[in-house]
């Protein structure tokens, strides 16, 4: 009981990826009390909550269709931020993300799927002005920037240009879903830190969406960030047996590769199936408590749950000045 009270008072949580906005827009429901994995109401047990909300743009949306799809979801997100402004603050710019941290609940807008650019480099500036602070380059298929895990192709010439323009416009490059060849290209061409917002360890669960030890080491060397994905299909070779304890195994594996400053959390809430013993965001304090019970230092646990992600955006901001 004492531990539970301490968690309510002290716990901080920074989540690098969820699909909740896409889902509530599709279902025409509200962020405040959505019945899925994540809602404002379900975060009551978390003192400080920062959430990256992704607009997921499917592979089959291209050109004007992709733009229209994004616009519809973008306006729905803005509406949710407005009607819930007393509960959650939208951090539109990099300076807002790295600046005043007094707000207890904050949102960061991201996009999953580079087809949102519709093959037009000028769209990067528009998305930056919209407040988009991260773009996942691909989903599982191929788009104008490159290819996801469906085929091992690298970035296209437009993809290289888009990555460069994203860095110039303060939009973080996200390599989750990207093919191995595409990830190699990003490692070799980027000048600023990037992240894998929702990817786990391929050594523990051989899913092509997960990172190999060599890939993780390359990201750590570039001072990037890796968010552990909570999807049961990325945690355990037998997805039906996946548990929140598997999350700790993936965290521990990356820590063993020198990831103390690199490992973070990227739940994929409302975009995948969770383990049976981890139904939604209300289980986050249980994961935190379990890591403390297992003997992980509280400072390290706080880094994984919050501080590493916060520090990444500071590094990212500073990298533009160098």
ZAMARGU-4260 file (C-alpha; in steps of 0.2 Angstrom, whole numbers, plus 5000, padded with zeros to 4 digits):
<rodrens>
0) 5000/5000/5000 | 5014/5012/5004 | 5022/5008/4988 | 5006/5011/4978 | 5004/5028/4987
5) 5022/5033/4983 | 5019/5029/4964 | 5003/5040/4963 | 5014/5054/4970 | 5030/5052/4961
10) 5027/5042/4945 | 5031/5051/4928 | 5027/5043/4911 | 5032/5048/4894 | 5025/5037/4880
15) 5032/5039/4862 | 5018/5031/4852 | 4999/5028/4853 | 4986/5027/4840 | 4972/5033/4851
20) 4968/5049/4840 | 4966/5038/4825 | 4954/5027/4834 | 4943/5040/4842 | 4942/5049/4826
25) 4936/5034/4817 | 4924/5030/4831 | 4919/5048/4833 | 4921/5047/4852 | 4931/5058/4865
30) 4949/5057/4872 | 4942/5062/4889 | 4934/5045/4893 | 4938/5033/4878 | 4935/5015/4882
35) 4950/5009/4873 | 4968/5008/4880 | 4970/5026/4883 | 4960/5041/4889 | 4963/5056/4900
40) 4952/5048/4913 | 4963/5032/4914 | 4979/5042/4918 | 4973/5048/4935 | 4986/5037/4944
45) 5000/5045/4934 | 5007/5062/4941 | 5016/5068/4926 | 5010/5061/4909 | 5017/5066/4892
50) 5010/5057/4877 | 5015/5056/4858 | 4998/5055/4849 | 5001/5048/4831 | 4990/5051/4816
55) 4991/5034/4807 | 4991/5036/4788 | 4988/5019/4780 | 4999/5013/4766 | 4985/5014/4753
60) 4982/5032/4756 | 4992/5042/4743 | 4993/5059/4735 | 4978/5070/4739 | 4969/5055/4748
65) 4983/5055/4760 | 4982/5073/4763 | 4964/5073/4766 | 4965/5058/4777 | 4978/5068/4788
70) 4968/5084/4788 | 4953/5075/4794 | 4962/5067/4809 | 4972/5083/4812 | 4957/5093/4815
75) 4949/5080/4826 | 4965/5080/4836 | 4964/5099/4838 | 4946/5098/4843 | 4951/5086/4857
80) 4965/5097/4863 | 4953/5112/4863 | 4938/5103/4872 | 4950/5095/4885 | 4962/5110/4887
85) 4959/5111/4906 | 4966/5093/4907 | 4979/5092/4894 | 4991/5104/4885 | 4997/5102/4867
90) 5015/5106/4865 | 5017/5111/4847 | 5035/5117/4846 | 5051/5110/4851 | 5054/5124/4863
95) 5038/5120/4871 | 5043/5102/4873 | 5059/5106/4881 | 5054/5121/4890 | 5042/5123/4905
100) 5037/5106/4912 | 5025/5112/4925 | 5009/5105/4915 | 5005/5088/4922 | 4997/5081/4906
105) 5004/5086/4889 | 5002/5080/4871 | 5014/5079/4856 | 5007/5077/4839 | 5016/5064/4827
110) 5012/5055/4811 | 5014/5037/4807 | 5017/5035/4788 | 5028/5045/4777 | 5014/5045/4763
115) 5007/5060/4773 | 5020/5070/4762 | 5011/5064/4746 | 5028/5065/4738 | 5030/5084/4740
120) 5044/5090/4750 | 5035/5106/4754 | 5023/5096/4765 | 5037/5094/4778 | 5036/5113/4782
125) 5017/5112/4782 | 5017/5098/4795 | 5030/5107/4805 | 5019/5122/4806 | 5004/5111/4810
130) 5014/5106/4826 | 5019/5089/4820 | 5036/5084/4829 | 5039/5067/4823 | 5036/5056/4808
135) 5037/5037/4807 | 5044/5036/4789 | 5035/5020/4784 | 5022/5008/4790 | 5024/4990/4784
140) 5023/4993/4765 | 5031/5004/4753 | 5028/5023/4751 | 5037/5038/4742 | 5051/5038/4756
145) 5055/5020/4757 | 5049/5003/4762 | 5043/4995/4778 | 5047/4977/4784 | 5037/4970/4769
150) 5053/4971/4758 | 5071/4975/4762 | 5073/4990/4752 | 5082/5006/4757 | 5077/5024/4756
155) 5072/5032/4740 | 5080/5048/4733 | 5065/5057/4739 | 5066/5048/4756 | 5084/5055/4758
160) 5078/5072/4754 | 5063/5071/4766 | 5074/5065/4780 | 5086/5080/4778 | 5071/5092/4777
165) 5063/5085/4792 | 5079/5088/4802 | 5079/5106/4795 | 5061/5108/4801 | 5063/5101/4818
170) 5053/5085/4815 | 5061/5069/4823 | 5064/5055/4811 | 5056/5039/4817 | 5062/5022/4811
175) 5050/5010/4819 | 5042/4999/4805 | 5056/5004/4793 | 5066/4990/4783 | 5083/4985/4789
180) 5091/4993/4773 | 5081/5009/4776 | 5087/5009/4794 | 5105/5008/4788 | 5102/5022/4777
185) 5095/5033/4791 | 5109/5029/4802 | 5121/5034/4788 | 5113/5050/4783 | 5106/5058/4798
190) 5115/5073/4807 | 5103/5074/4822 | 5097/5060/4834 | 5082/5050/4829 | 5071/5037/4837
195) 5063/5020/4835 | 5047/5025/4844 | 5039/5008/4847 | 5051/4994/4844 | 5057/4980/4855
200) 5072/4967/4854 | 5073/4955/4840 | 5085/4944/4850 | 5071/4941/4862 | 5056/4940/4849
205) 5061/4938/4831 | 5049/4950/4823 | 5056/4960/4809 | 5048/4976/4817 | 5060/4973/4832
210) 5078/4980/4832 | 5093/4968/4832 | 5107/4971/4844 | 5118/4978/4831 | 5105/4991/4826
215) 5102/4995/4844 | 5120/4998/4847 | 5121/5010/4831 | 5106/5020/4838 | 5114/5021/4855
220) 5131/5027/4847 | 5121/5041/4839 | 5112/5045/4855 | 5095/5040/4849 | 5080/5034/4858
225) 5071/5017/4858 | 5053/5015/4865 | 5049/4997/4870 | 5033/4992/4861 | 5020/4984/4872
230) 5012/4974/4858 | 5011/4955/4863 | 5017/4951/4846 | 5033/4960/4848 | 5036/4954/4866
235) 5035/4935/4865 | 5038/4922/4852 | 5021/4915/4858 | 5011/4930/4858 | 4997/4922/4868
240) 5009/4920/4882 | 5015/4938/4882 | 5015/4946/4899 | 5020/4963/4906 | 5035/4954/4913
245) 5041/4952/4895 | 5042/4971/4893 | 5055/4971/4908 | 5065/4957/4899 | 5066/4968/4883
250) 5071/4983/4894 | 5084/4973/4903 | 5091/4966/4887 | 5094/4984/4880 | 5101/4990/4896
255) 5114/4976/4895 | 5119/4983/4878 | 5123/5000/4886 | 5105/5007/4884 | 5103/5016/4901
260) 5101/5033/4892 | 5093/5026/4877 | 5078/5015/4882 | 5061/5022/4884 | 5043/5017/4882
265) 5032/5017/4866 | 5016/5008/4871 | 5007/5007/4854 | 4991/5009/4864 | 4975/5007/4853
270) 4986/5001/4839 | 4989/4983/4844 | 4984/4969/4856 | 4991/4971/4873 | 4996/4956/4884
275) 4981/4949/4894 | 4989/4955/4911 | 4992/4973/4904 | 4975/4979/4898 | 4978/4997/4896
280) 4987/5013/4903 | 4980/5010/4920 | 4993/4995/4921 | 5008/5007/4919 | 5010/5009/4938
285) 5011/4990/4940 | 5025/4989/4928 | 5034/5003/4937 | 5031/4995/4954 | 5037/4978/4947
290) 5054/4985/4941 | 5056/4993/4958 | 5052/4976/4966 | 5065/4967/4956 | 5078/4979/4962
295) 5080/4991/4948 | 5086/5008/4955 | 5072/5021/4956 | 5082/5034/4947 | 5085/5021/4932
300) 5066/5016/4932 | 5062/5035/4931 | 5074/5037/4916 | 5066/5023/4907 | 5048/5029/4910
305) 5051/5047/4908 | 5068/5056/4909 | 5077/5047/4894 | 5063/5053/4882 | 5063/5071/4890
310) 5082/5072/4888 | 5081/5066/4870 | 5071/5081/4865 | 5084/5092/4873 | 5098/5083/4864
315) 5088/5085/4848 | 5085/5104/4850 | 5103/5106/4855 | 5109/5096/4839 | 5102/5110/4828
320) 5113/5123/4836 | 5129/5113/4834
</rodrens>
